[in-house]
Amino acid sequence: MRQAFGCFATGVTIVTACDELGQPRGMTANSFTSVSLTPPLILVCVATDAPIWPTFATAEAFAVNVLADGQQALSQGFARPAPDKFAGVDWQPGGLGAPILGGVAAHLECRRVREITAGDHMILLGEVMGFAHAPALPLIFHRGGYAALAH
């Protein structure tokens, strides 16, 4: 089934929030989608057995950073366990406090609206309170690897 899921090409995001101590936390995710334009809603899915799950289970705000082509190393760094995934990473706190990464194609700052338990994941629904985008091409993930968007 994982191979069948991998046939669907996706963009790559790093979802970020601050933990209960105010420390930046983040994870690579391709389970992100827009839900509604009015009001502006998005969703991301977080595995409930992931070490970062407690952060997203309680964070009032989070950010979705849409990676640009060429940010594979950033994607891989946030996909692996590490004591400080933000070490050496260009970032700044957004208006809601969640980390906004440098050089991304876009970012969306979200206020947590609700969460829904779905199997071994939590669907985190957020209202977009702020955003920005750049002319960069997105980083694409397909069949277990990175791909380039041809333009």
C-alpha positions as CSV (number, residue, x, y, z in Angstrom):
1,M,0.0,0.0,0.0
2,R,2.9,2.4,0.8
3,Q,4.1,2.0,-2.8
4,A,0.6,2.7,-4.2
5,F,0.5,5.9,-2.0
6,G,3.9,6.9,-3.3
7,C,2.5,7.1,-6.9
8,F,0.8,10.3,-5.9
9,A,3.4,13.1,-6.4
10,T,3.3,15.7,-3.6
11,G,4.9,18.9,-2.5
12,V,7.1,18.7,0.6
13,T,6.5,20.8,3.7
14,I,8.1,21.3,7.1
15,V,5.4,21.9,9.7
16,T,6.6,23.9,12.7
17,A,5.4,24.9,16.1
18,C,6.8,25.8,19.5
19,D,6.6,23.3,22.3
20,E,5.4,24.0,25.9
21,L,8.8,25.5,26.7
22,G,8.8,27.8,23.7
23,Q,11.4,25.8,21.8
24,P,11.0,25.5,18.0
25,R,10.0,22.0,16.8
26,G,9.3,20.8,13.3
27,M,8.8,17.8,11.0
28,T,8.8,17.0,7.3
29,A,5.3,16.3,6.0
30,N,3.7,15.7,2.6
31,S,0.3,15.1,4.1
32,F,-0.8,18.7,3.7
33,T,-3.7,20.1,1.8
34,S,-5.9,23.2,1.5
35,V,-9.5,22.6,2.8
36,S,-11.4,25.8,2.3
37,L,-10.9,29.4,1.0
38,T,-13.7,30.9,3.2
39,P,-12.7,30.6,5.9
40,P,-9.1,29.8,4.8
41,L,-8.4,26.4,6.3
42,I,-5.7,23.8,5.8
43,L,-4.9,20.4,7.3
44,V,-1.8,18.4,8.1
45,C,-1.5,14.9,9.4
46,V,0.8,13.9,12.3
47,A,1.5,10.4,13.4
48,T,0.4,9.9,17.0
49,D,3.4,7.8,17.7
50,A,5.9,10.4,16.4
51,P,8.1,12.1,19.0
52,I,6.8,15.5,17.9
53,W,3.2,14.6,18.3
54,P,2.8,16.1,21.9
55,T,4.0,19.5,20.5
56,F,1.3,19.5,17.8
57,A,-1.3,18.0,20.2
58,T,-1.1,21.2,22.3
59,A,0.2,24.0,20.1
60,E,-2.2,26.9,19.6
61,A,-0.4,27.9,16.4
62,F,1.7,26.2,13.8
63,A,3.2,27.0,10.4
64,V,3.4,25.1,7.2
65,N,6.6,25.8,5.3
66,V,6.3,24.8,1.6
67,L,9.9,23.8,0.5
68,A,11.5,25.1,-2.6
69,D,13.3,23.0,-5.2
70,G,16.8,22.5,-3.9
71,Q,15.8,22.2,-0.2
72,Q,16.1,18.4,-0.1
73,A,18.7,18.6,2.7
74,L,16.3,20.6,4.8
75,S,13.6,18.1,4.2
76,Q,15.8,15.2,5.1
77,G,17.1,17.0,8.3
78,F,13.5,17.5,9.6
79,A,12.5,13.9,8.6
80,R,15.1,12.3,11.0
81,P,15.2,12.3,14.7
82,A,17.7,14.9,16.1
83,P,18.0,16.8,19.3
84,D,17.9,20.2,17.6
85,K,16.6,20.2,14.1
86,F,16.9,24.0,13.9
87,A,20.7,24.0,14.5
88,G,22.2,25.9,11.6
89,V,18.8,26.5,9.9
90,D,17.7,30.0,8.8
91,W,14.4,30.7,10.5
92,Q,12.5,33.4,12.4
93,P,9.4,33.4,14.5
94,G,6.2,34.2,12.6
95,G,3.5,36.5,13.8
96,L,1.8,33.7,15.7
97,G,5.2,32.5,17.1
98,A,5.7,29.4,14.9
99,P,9.0,29.1,13.1
100,I,9.1,30.4,9.5
101,L,12.0,28.9,7.5
102,G,14.2,30.9,5.1
103,G,14.2,30.3,1.4
104,V,10.9,28.5,1.2
105,A,8.5,28.7,-1.7
106,A,5.6,29.7,0.7
107,H,4.6,29.6,4.3
108,L,1.2,29.6,6.0
109,E,0.8,30.7,9.6
110,C,-2.2,29.0,11.2
111,R,-4.3,29.2,14.3
112,R,-5.3,25.7,15.5
113,V,-9.0,25.1,14.9
114,R,-9.4,21.5,15.9
115,E,-7.9,18.0,15.6
116,I,-9.5,14.8,14.5
117,T,-8.2,11.3,15.4
118,A,-7.9,9.2,12.2
119,G,-6.3,5.7,12.7
120,D,-2.7,6.2,13.8
121,H,-2.7,9.9,12.9
122,M,-4.1,13.2,14.1
123,I,-5.5,15.5,11.4
124,L,-4.7,19.0,12.5
125,L,-7.0,21.6,11.1
126,G,-5.7,25.2,11.0
127,E,-7.1,28.6,10.0
128,V,-4.6,30.5,7.9
129,M,-3.9,33.8,9.6
130,G,-1.0,34.9,7.5
131,F,1.0,33.8,4.5
132,A,3.7,34.7,2.0
133,H,5.0,33.1,-1.2
134,A,8.0,33.5,-3.5
135,P,8.5,32.7,-7.2
136,A,10.5,29.6,-6.4
137,L,9.6,26.2,-7.8
138,P,8.4,23.6,-5.2
139,L,10.3,20.6,-4.0
140,I,8.4,17.4,-5.2
141,F,8.3,13.9,-3.7
142,H,7.3,10.9,-5.8
143,R,7.9,7.1,-5.3
144,G,10.2,7.5,-2.4
145,G,12.5,10.2,-3.9
146,Y,12.7,13.9,-4.8
147,A,11.8,15.1,-8.3
148,A,12.0,18.3,-10.2
149,L,9.0,20.1,-11.6
150,A,9.6,20.8,-15.3
151,H,8.8,24.3,-16.5
